[in-house]
Amino acid sequence: MSVQHVLVLNCGSSSLKFAVMDANSGDELLTGLAERLHSDDATLKYKFAGDKHTNALPKGADHQTAIDTLVTLIGNFSLSQHLIAVGHRVVHGGEQFTGSQIITPHIIDAITQTAQLAPLHNPANLTGIRAAQAAFPELVQVAVFDTAFHQTMPKHAYLYALPYSLYERHGVRRYGFHGTSHAYVSLMAIKKLGLDADNSRIISAHLGNGCSVCAIKNGRSVDTSMGLTPLEGVVMGTRSGDIDPGLFDFLTNQLGYASAEVSDILNKQSGLLGISELSNDCRTIEEAHVAGNAKATLALDIFCYRLAKQIAAYLVPLAGLDALIFTGGIGENSDIIRAKVLAHLAFLDIHVDPESNLAARFGNLGVITTATSRAQAVVIPTNEEWMICQDAARLAKGVS
């Protein structure tokens, strides 16, 4: 089998996460993160052959600068000769894309048009695409959409109860996100737990700074908690999740907030940060909770209660449950949150095993419920990069 590598890029507004992966084995050969781009203290951190390094980038460094530095690293480590594709995470694909696509001018136009639905994400993704095209003009470039996995949702699940013309004319509907993660962990759950892929009922909870829950029936997304934007759904690190839409009118007309201020509050000042008034980092909040901080405890209680409610709601589209997955930075590492959520769900005859739950910290895969539980809860570390790598390699092979 020939050696084939894929460069995986995940561009944020001020960051660039990257990995060079072996498309046959999934091994990560080079991984890293360029962060604080467009600032005076931009850095690029990377890991190669087990060694970690940090390089300062020029003041005001942008995505192109970060990618130029990455190209140099790839050359220095003799990784370029086996590259066959670049895979890009793209947050919003609208209704146009039900799967990954080789990037063409038409695809770029479509991503650009969809940017109005994800103004904080798609423009950054496009920046990374253009920078990668300039750096690797000879390679196939592939877009992997967060929303694609959720295009199997039925109409009654994705439509809002709004004038239908808003959907027809402007695409106002629920799209869902974290699709690549939900797809990966559900496949792993079917494999590791010995479930029937064609007769399975799975709920996946991706918990990080952004959080979403997905109902997956027979391997297909049938409902998910995020909506038109990544703001809808459960409580997150700095996002409010579901709120009364009338709040916007109250804040603007009664309290005098500007529209942009309300958006900033809901997206950047709410969630765990807003309630705890400490941090959006779950580790900090848990430490404060253990130390007796009342607001930290309240933040965890609200987070877990809302999450458990969402999980329980998805028994409706699934008509039962075989497995509940915890993934993402919080889902994989917080035994406290997993235990609290499962305590809320005990009425479903799903009971946490304390020792297994504790052992499943720090990215260790494992079942965390008792043997007599009606359904299994399991911790599965997500690997979105591997999913992107596989799709990029598959499409690149079709071109060659």
N, C-alpha and C positions, 0 to 999 in steps of 0.2 A: 504494500500500500504506500503510495507516494506521500511525502511530507507536505501538508497543506496547513497554512496558518491564516487566521482571520484577525484583523484589527477591529475591535469593538469600541465604539465611541458613544458616550452619553453626555451630551452638552447641556449644562444649565446656563442660566443667565450670566453667572460669574465663575463657572467652574467647567472642568472637562475631566470626566472619569474615563479611563481607557484600560484596555487589556489586549495583549496579543495572545491568542489561544490556538492550541492545536485542534484543528477541526475534526480529527479522528478520535482523539482521546479525551478532549475537554481540558487538558492540562493548561494552566495559565503560565506562560513563559515570561511575560512582562506585564505588570499591573501598576496602576498609579492614578494620581489625582492632581490636576492643576487647579488651584483654588485662589480666591481673592483676585481674579482677573479684573483688569481695568482699575486696579488700585496700585498704591506705591509699595505694597508688600506682597505682591503675587509670588507664589511658590509652586514648584512642581515636585511632588513626592512620588517615588516609585520603588518597586521591589523587583529585583532580578537575581536569580540563582540563590534565593534565600536571604540576600542582603538588601537592607533598606537604605535609601538615599533621599536627601532633600536638596533641591537646587533652587536658588533664588532666580526669579525671572526679572527682566528689565521693568522698570517702573512703568505702570500703565499697560503692561502686557495684555494683549487680547487673545482670542481663540487661535488666530493664525499664528501668533508667536508661540503659543503653547504647542500647537501641532508641529510647527517647525522644529521646536526642541525635541518633541517626540520622534519626529523623523530622524533626527540626528542619533537619538538613543537606539532606535531600531537598526540603523546602519552600524553603529558602534558594536552592537551585540550580534551582528550578522543574522538578523531575523528577516530582512527585507526580501531575500531571494525566494522564500517559500510563501510569501503573502499572495493570496488569491482573491481577497475581497476585503472591503470595509463595511461593517454592519453598523448602522446608526439607529439608536433609539429615537423614535419620534412619538411625542406624547399623544397628539390628536390627529386622527385620520378621517374624522367625520364618518359619513355613511359610505364613502367611496371605496374604502379599503377593508376587505374582510381577511386579508393576509398580507404578508410582507411583499415588497415590490422592489425590482431593480430601479434605481433612480434615473429618471430621464427628465428632460425639460418639462414634460407634461406633469410628471410626479411632483416636481418642485413647484410648479404653478398651483397644483392642488393643495400641497402643504401650505403654501402661502395664503391661499384663499381660506383655509381652515384656521389660520392663525387668529382670526377674530374670536374663535371659540376657546383658544388657549393662548392668550396674549403674553403670558409669563413663560411659556414653554416652547411653542413652535418656532418663534423667531430665533431663539437660541439654538434649537435643533438645526434650523436652516443655516445659521452661521457655521456650525460644525460641518455640515455637509459641503458647503462651498469651500471651506478651508481644506477639507480632506480631498476634494476634487482637485484643488490646485496642487496639493502635495503629492497625491497619488493618481495622476491622470490616467495611468495605464490599468488601474484596478477597477473591478466591478464594485459599485457602491449600492448598498441595499438599505432600504428603509423598513424598520420593524416597528409597527404601530402599537402603542399601548391599548388603543381602543378596539383593535381588530378582533380580539378574542370574544368581545362582548357583542359582536354583530349578530350572534345567534339568539339574542334576547327576543322574546315575542313582543308584538306591538303593545299589548296591554301592560307590559313591564316597562317599556322604554318611553312611552308617551306621557307627557304631563297633561293634567286636566285643564288645559288652556285652549283658547281659540285655535282650532285646527289649522287655520291659515298661518299661524306662527311656525308650525312645523313644516308646512308645505313650502312657504316662501323663504324661511330663514333657517330651517334646520334645527329649530328649538326642540330638543328632546334629551333624554338621558343617554349618555354614551358609555360612561364607565371608564376606569383607568386601571393601572397596575395589571393589565391583561396578561403581559408576558410572565409576570410572577405567578399569577393565579394559574395560568396554563401549566407552568413548570411543576409547581408543587402538587397540583392535582394529579398529574401524570406520575409523579414520584409516589404519591399516596396509593394509587392504584397498584403500582408495582410492589411497593414495600409491604402493603397490608394484604396483598393477594385479593383485591377486589375485582369484580367483573367490570371491565371497561364499558360494556354495553348495558349494564344494569347497576349503576352506582349513584349514590347521593352524597355529595361532598359539599361542605361549607369551608371556604378558605378565608382566613383573616390575615391580611397583610398589614402589619402594624409597624410603622416607623414614624418619621416626622409627618408623613402623609399616611393615612390609614383608609383601607377599604375592605369590605366584606363581599364575597361572591358566592352565589348559589350555583353549583355545577352538577348538572344531571347528565349522566352517561357521557361525561367528558366535554359537555357543552355548557357555556355560561347561559343561565336562564334569568338571572337577575343579579344586580350588583348595587352597592350603596352610593357610589359616586355618580354624578349626573351629567348635566351639560358641561360643568366644569369640575375640577377636583375639590371644590369647596363643599359639595353636598355630602351628607352621610353622617358617619360617626364622628365623635370628638377626635381631634388630631393634635399634633404638637403645637401649632400656632393657629390652626384653622378651627372655626366654630363648629363645623358640621351643620346639621339641620337646625334651622331657626324659623321663627314665625316671619314670613315675608313682610308682615306689617312693621317689623322692626326698622326696616329701611326708611319708611315714611316717618316713623316716630323720631328717628335720629336726625333726619334731614329737616323735616318741617317743624318739629316741636323743640328739638335741642340745637338746631342750627348747624349740624355737621354738613360738610360738603360731601358730594357723592364719592370722591376719591378717598376721603377720610374714612367713610364707612367701609369701603372696600379694603382699605388698609387694616382697619380694626378686625374685620371678619377673617382676613387671610393671614395677617402677620402678628396680631396682638391677642388672639383668642386662644381657645383650646386649653391644653395643659398649662401653657404660659400665662394665659389670662386669668385662669382660676387660681393657680398657685401663687402668682405674682413673684415667682422665683426663676423659672426656667422652662424651656420646652423640652429639655433633656430629661428623659424618664429616670435615668440613674440619679440625677440630682434630686428629683422629686421623691423618689423612693427613699433616699438617704434622709431627707427632711421628714418624711412620713415616719420612719423608724425612730427618729429623734423626737417625735411628738408635735411636729408642725401641723396645725389644724388645717390650713389652706392646702398644704401638700396632700394630706389625707383626703380632703374633699375633692381635689383634682383627680386623684386615683379612683375615688368612689364614683364620680360622675363618668369618668372615662370607661370604667368597667361595666357600670350599669347600662349605659347607652350601647356599648358593644354587645353585651349579652342580649339586650332587647332586639338588636338587629339580627343576631345569629338566630334567635328563637323565631323571628318573623320569617326566616327563609325555610322553615319547615313547611310553610304553605306551598311554595312552588315545587319543593322537592318531595312533599308527601312522605317525609321520613328522613332519616339520617344514618349514614354508614360511618362517616369520618368527619371530624372537625380538625382543620389544620391551623396551627399558629406559625406564622413566618414573618420575615422582616426583622429589623433591628430589635424592636420591642418584643415581638412575638417569639423570637428565637432566644432572647436573653432574660426576659423578666418572668421568673417563676412566681413572683408576687401577683402580677396582673393575670397570668394564666389561672392561678388558683382562685382569685376573686371572681373571674368570669365564670369558671366552672361551678363555683359555689352558687351563683345565680341560676345556673342551668341544672341544678341537682334534681329538680322536679321532672326532668326528662330521663332520669335514671342514668345520668352521666356523672361519674364521681372521680375526682382527682386522686391519684396515688402520690402522696407527698414525696416519697423517696425518688420515684421516677421523674416527677416534675422538677425536683432539685437537680437531678443528674442531667436533665436535658438543657441545662443552661449553656451559654457560650457556643451556640451553633451545633450542638450535638443532636442528631436525629434520634427520636425515640417516642414511643407511646407513653402517655402520662396519665392514663386513666386506669382504674382497677379492671381486673379480668372479668368481673361480673357486670360492668357497665354496658348499657344497651348499645351505645355507639362508642367508637374509639376517638380520643383526642390525641393528636400527634404533633410534635414539633418537627418541621422540615425546613432546613435552611434554604432560602431561595437562591436561584442562580440564573438571573435574567441574562447575564452575559453569555452563558452557554446556549440559551435559547436563541439569542441574536446570532451567535456564531454559527449555529446549525442552519438557521434559515439563510444566512448570507452565503455559506458554503454550498448549500443545495442550489440556490439560484445561480451562483457563479459557475457551478459545474454544468448547468444547463446552457450557459453562454459559450463555454469552451468547446 
